[in-house]
Each structure stands twice: as structure tokens, then as C-alpha cells.
Amino acid sequence: MIRLAEAEDIGFLFEELLLPFHAENGLAPLNEQKTLDWLSGMVNEGRVLVATRGGKIAGAIGMREMPLSYADKSLLCDEFFYVRMEWRGESVGRQLRQAFTKIAAAGDQIGLLTVLNPGRVAKRGRVCDLIGFIPFGYVLRLT
């Protein structure tokens, strides 16, 4: 099931999703208070979707709107997109992407997901086509 995150979810989201997400993908040391404040704001603004399995959160996606300076449309981007390790390969990510896609379409926005997966092979080509996305460039990190 996909639903909007609620205030009661913030502690779990922080401990069980954002801390592991940062451990896998973080570029700088984590400021826990800043992260909690940011997450609380996103949840209170209705910008976090969670996927649940058996009443427990299995994954989440945080969203933000980004106006385009050169067009009348805007982007719907992810702030984070994370599926707990034990739920990967169980359609959680796909369901979150589908919900994200519906929200973007309803708002006449262009959906843009950033997939960071260091140490894992990127899903490209046919897999992206099947989930309704196409590869759109790549991210480089300075060493």
C-alpha cells in the first residue's frame, strides 16, 4: 500500500530509511538535527510517500517541485528514494515510482528520479522502459 507519510512516521523514516540511505549514498557527514528538521518539514507538507507491507514501512520517496526557468512546466524531483534492503526485489520500488508518476502527471509536471546506487549495476535500457522512465544523463562525483 502507498500512502502519505504522517508525523508518527518521522522517527522510523529517519532511523530505518534515511540513516541507511546516507550510509549507502551520503556525500558529506550527516547533520542529524538538520536532517530531522528537513524530513519533518517534508512530511508536514505532504511531500513524502511511504510503501507499507504488513503495516510496516518498506520504502519511501520524498518529493519536491522545481520550476523550470525557461518553460511553463515544472519538474517533480525526488529528494530521496529508498527501499529497505529486505524489501528490495519485492515491487516496493516499482509501486513508489508508479505513485510518483501519477502525481507528476496529475500536476502536469515532468517527473525526474535520481537513482544513486554505488556498488550496484545501474538498471538501464529495457528495465527503464518497462517502468516508464528512460536514462537521462548520469551523475558524476568529484573524487
C-alpha positions as CSV (number, residue, x, y, z in Angstrom):
1,M,0.0,0.0,0.0
2,I,1.2,3.5,-0.8
3,R,0.2,6.4,1.5
4,L,1.4,9.8,2.6
5,A,3.8,9.8,5.5
6,E,2.4,11.0,8.8
7,A,4.1,12.8,11.7
8,E,4.2,9.5,13.6
9,D,6.4,8.0,10.8
10,I,9.2,10.5,11.1
11,G,11.3,8.6,13.7
12,F,11.1,5.4,11.7
13,L,11.8,7.1,8.4
14,F,14.9,8.7,9.9
15,E,16.3,5.6,11.7
16,E,15.3,2.9,9.2
17,L,15.4,4.7,5.8
18,L,17.4,7.9,5.9
19,L,20.3,6.7,8.0
20,P,20.8,3.6,5.8
21,F,20.3,5.7,2.7
22,H,23.0,8.1,3.9
23,A,25.3,5.2,4.7
24,E,25.0,4.0,1.1
25,N,24.9,7.3,-0.7
26,G,25.9,10.1,1.6
27,L,28.4,12.6,0.2
28,A,29.1,14.5,3.4
29,P,28.8,13.9,7.1
30,L,25.2,13.8,8.3
31,N,23.9,16.6,10.5
32,E,21.1,14.7,12.3
33,Q,19.2,17.7,13.6
34,K,19.2,19.4,10.2
35,T,18.1,16.1,8.6
36,L,15.2,15.6,11.1
37,D,14.1,19.2,10.6
38,W,14.1,18.8,6.8
39,L,12.3,15.4,7.0
40,S,9.7,16.8,9.4
41,G,9.0,19.7,7.0
42,M,8.6,17.4,4.0
43,V,6.2,15.1,5.9
44,N,4.2,18.1,7.2
45,E,3.9,19.5,3.7
46,G,2.7,16.1,2.3
47,R,5.8,15.5,0.2
48,V,6.7,12.0,1.4
49,L,5.1,8.8,0.2
50,V,5.6,5.5,2.0
51,A,5.1,2.0,0.8
52,T,3.9,-0.3,3.6
53,R,4.0,-4.1,3.9
54,G,2.1,-5.7,6.8
55,G,1.7,-2.3,8.4
56,K,5.4,-1.5,8.4
57,I,7.2,1.0,6.2
58,A,9.2,-0.8,3.5
59,G,10.3,2.2,1.4
60,A,9.7,5.9,0.8
61,I,10.2,8.7,-1.7
62,G,10.5,12.4,-0.8
63,M,9.4,14.8,-3.5
64,R,9.9,18.4,-4.4
65,E,8.7,20.6,-7.1
66,M,11.3,22.6,-9.1
67,P,10.1,25.2,-11.5
68,L,11.9,25.4,-14.9
69,S,13.3,28.9,-15.5
70,Y,12.8,28.5,-19.3
71,A,9.4,26.9,-19.5
72,D,5.8,27.0,-18.1
73,K,6.2,23.4,-16.7
74,S,7.9,22.3,-13.6
75,L,9.8,19.2,-12.5
76,L,8.7,16.8,-9.8
77,C,12.0,15.5,-8.4
78,D,12.9,13.1,-5.7
79,E,14.7,14.3,-2.5
80,F,15.3,10.7,-1.6
81,F,14.1,7.4,-2.8
82,Y,14.9,4.4,-0.7
83,V,13.7,0.8,-0.3
84,R,14.7,-1.1,2.8
85,M,17.2,-3.9,2.0
86,E,14.9,-6.7,3.0
87,W,12.1,-5.4,0.6
88,R,14.2,-4.9,-2.5
89,G,13.0,-7.0,-5.4
90,E,9.5,-7.2,-3.9
91,S,7.8,-4.5,-6.1
92,V,8.1,-1.8,-3.4
93,G,10.3,0.5,-5.6
94,R,8.0,-0.1,-8.6
95,Q,4.9,0.9,-6.6
96,L,6.6,4.1,-5.3
97,R,7.7,5.0,-8.9
98,Q,4.2,4.4,-10.1
99,A,2.7,6.7,-7.4
100,F,5.4,9.3,-8.2
101,T,4.5,9.1,-11.9
102,K,0.7,9.6,-11.2
103,I,1.4,12.7,-9.0
104,A,3.6,14.2,-11.7
105,A,1.0,13.5,-14.4
106,A,-1.8,15.0,-12.3
107,G,0.3,18.1,-11.8
108,D,1.3,18.3,-15.5
109,Q,4.9,18.0,-14.3
110,I,7.9,16.3,-15.7
111,G,9.0,13.5,-13.4
112,L,12.7,13.2,-12.7
113,L,14.1,10.5,-10.4
114,T,17.7,10.3,-9.4
115,V,18.9,6.8,-8.9
116,L,22.1,6.6,-6.8
117,N,23.4,3.0,-6.4
118,P,27.1,3.0,-5.9
119,G,28.4,-0.6,-5.9
120,R,25.4,-1.9,-7.8
121,V,24.8,-2.2,-11.6
122,A,22.5,0.6,-12.9
123,K,19.3,-0.6,-14.4
124,R,19.2,0.6,-18.0
125,G,17.5,0.1,-21.3
126,R,14.6,-2.3,-21.3
127,V,14.1,-2.2,-17.5
128,C,13.8,1.6,-17.5
129,D,11.4,1.4,-20.4
130,L,9.3,-1.1,-18.6
131,I,8.9,1.2,-15.5
132,G,8.1,4.3,-17.7
133,F,11.5,6.1,-17.4
134,I,14.4,6.5,-19.8
135,P,18.0,7.1,-18.8
136,F,18.7,10.8,-18.8
137,G,22.4,11.5,-18.4
138,Y,24.3,10.5,-15.4
139,V,25.8,11.8,-12.2
140,L,29.5,12.4,-11.7
141,R,31.0,12.8,-8.3
142,L,34.3,14.6,-7.8
143,T,37.0,12.4,-6.1
